[in-house]
Amino acid sequence: MTTQRHLVAALTGRGPLPAGWPDAVAAVDRALFVPEVFEGHDFTADPESWLRAVYADAPVVTQVNDGEDTPDGAFRLATSSSSMPSIMLDMLDLLDVQDGHRVLEIGTGTGYHAAWLCHRLGDSKVTSVEFDPTVLAGALDNLRRAGFRPTAVPGDGRHGHRQGAPYDRIICTCTMRDIPSAWLEQCPDGRIVTPWGSSFFSGSFVTLEVRNGAAQGAFSGYPAFMWDRTRRAGAGRVTDLYSGEKGKRSTTDIPPQHVIQDAPAFFTGLSVGDAWYRWCADGSDEATLWFFSDDGASWATVEYTPDAATYEVEQYGPRALWDEVRGAFLRWHGLGQPERSRFGLSADRDGQRVWLDDPRNVVGRP
Ligand SMILES: C[S@@+](CC[C@H](N)C(=O)[O-])C[C@H]1O[C@@H](n2cnc3c(N)ncnc32)[C@H](O)[C@@H]1O
């Protein structure tokens, strides 16, 4: 499994590649975009394992904790990567790129995805913005080695890149909480695809058709991208975040695993967008569902025991996080338990709105 052909075989094994992209996928060697040392792999020490990781249909994490020195055993937050190739192809499929299009990419990362765009469209049609200047410098080297010279600039991708506008397409490879107004100005008639969500639920693409600077579109997919660096969610290990405080106790009859299923979690994220959860199981049948506010000041737990009629709840801090989640869950029930695919997003000069079935039926303004 150690050449680009193997990666192509892994990708085509899932089904045909999206039209317009097979040549780029076959021609651009992912190994040119991956450093000799990355999370858990060192080319010099074990070239076979390095090559297997590079040519697998899996993400390759190239930076943790914004590149800061991280002591052994400390929490490692992935902050840059070469994304999972099949997920990038899913995004390109949603993006519906046509020959001749001008494309803006947010989040250059290693440059691998920008290289696909350059191969298909030509360097002059591709602009990419990366927040981290060190990451960008690496991407520029990689792209040059592979023979590509797109416009790749440092900056906060929320501002787009005005000098290259207008764009026909914007593709973003970090998770956004909202659709920046600059994107609508710089892609006033086209399409935008981005991972979108809240701290509570970030596993969704939104695909937006933009007409005269107003965007509308649907949620889909199950992406797991890193956050827009300017608006991250809280993260960490429970053992690092909890230091033995005692909270207020109560019980609930809602099985905790129900609130973190796809659709209710998505809906809860519309109103509880600045808190996140972790399901902690210890190998037995029992588990604890933890909730943390992004600011770390509040937490809640719900204890899961199989076949129980009620579940122990504990809530600590200025916010009653379980009460907030429970309220959102009951509102989602009240709407008839709609699947995520029935929701859509509108974004324009007035901000963003999430609706159910029809843009006039607004259910959230996250
Ligand atoms: C998943 S990685 C990019 C993967 C890349 N497309 C590739 O194939 O190598 C996400 C990148 O988004 C960048 N990023 C995060 N927030 C950003 C922002 N506000 N503006 C620009 N880039 C950002 C991160 O630094 C990271 O390099």
The ligand as a Tripos MOL2 file, in Angstrom:
@<TRIPOS>MOLECULE
LIG
   27    29     1     0     0
SMALL
NO_CHARGES

@<TRIPOS>ATOM
      1 C1         -8.0110   20.2590    7.7420 C.3       1 LIG1
      2 S1         -6.7390   21.4210    7.5830 S.3       1 LIG1
      3 C2         -6.6190   21.7480    5.8550 C.3       1 LIG1
      4 C3         -6.4320   20.5970    4.9640 C.3       1 LIG1
      5 C4         -5.9720   20.9720    3.5910 C.3       1 LIG1
      6 N1         -7.0550   21.3590    2.7590 N.3       1 LIG1
      7 C5         -5.1410   19.8670    3.0130 C.2       1 LIG1
      8 O1         -5.6410   19.0740    2.2520 O.co2     1 LIG1
      9 O2         -3.9760   19.7730    3.3850 O.co2     1 LIG1
     10 C6         -7.5230   22.9170    8.1280 C.3       1 LIG1
     11 C7         -6.6340   24.1140    8.0110 C.3       1 LIG1
     12 O3         -7.4580   25.2680    8.2440 O.3       1 LIG1
     13 C8         -6.6320   26.2370    8.8270 C.3       1 LIG1
     14 N2         -7.4750   27.2710    9.4400 N.ar      1 LIG1
     15 C9         -8.1830   27.2070   10.5980 C.ar      1 LIG1
     16 N3         -8.8330   28.3560   10.8130 N.ar      1 LIG1
     17 C10        -8.5480   29.1700    9.7700 C.ar      1 LIG1
     18 C11        -8.9290   30.4910    9.4130 C.ar      1 LIG1
     19 N4         -9.7430   31.2000   10.1920 N.pl3     1 LIG1
     20 N5         -8.4390   31.0080    8.2660 N.ar      1 LIG1
     21 C12        -7.6110   30.2870    7.4640 C.ar      1 LIG1
     22 N6         -7.2180   29.0360    7.7520 N.ar      1 LIG1
     23 C13        -7.6800   28.4790    8.8850 C.ar      1 LIG1
     24 C14        -5.8020   25.4450    9.8260 C.3       1 LIG1
     25 O4         -4.6520   26.1420   10.1920 O.3       1 LIG1
     26 C15        -5.5250   24.1720    9.0360 C.3       1 LIG1
     27 O5         -4.2970   24.2380    8.3760 O.3       1 LIG1
@<TRIPOS>BOND
     1     1     2 1
     2     2     3 1
     3     2    10 1
     4     3     4 1
     5     4     5 1
     6     5     6 1
     7     5     7 1
     8     7     8 2
     9     7     9 1
    10    10    11 1
    11    11    12 1
    12    11    26 1
    13    12    13 1
    14    13    14 1
    15    13    24 1
    16    14    15 ar
    17    14    23 ar
    18    15    16 ar
    19    16    17 ar
    20    17    18 ar
    21    17    23 ar
    22    18    19 1
    23    18    20 ar
    24    20    21 ar
    25    21    22 ar
    26    22    23 ar
    27    24    25 1
    28    24    26 1
    29    26    27 1
@<TRIPOS>SUBSTRUCTURE
     1 LIG1         1 GROUP 0 **** ****
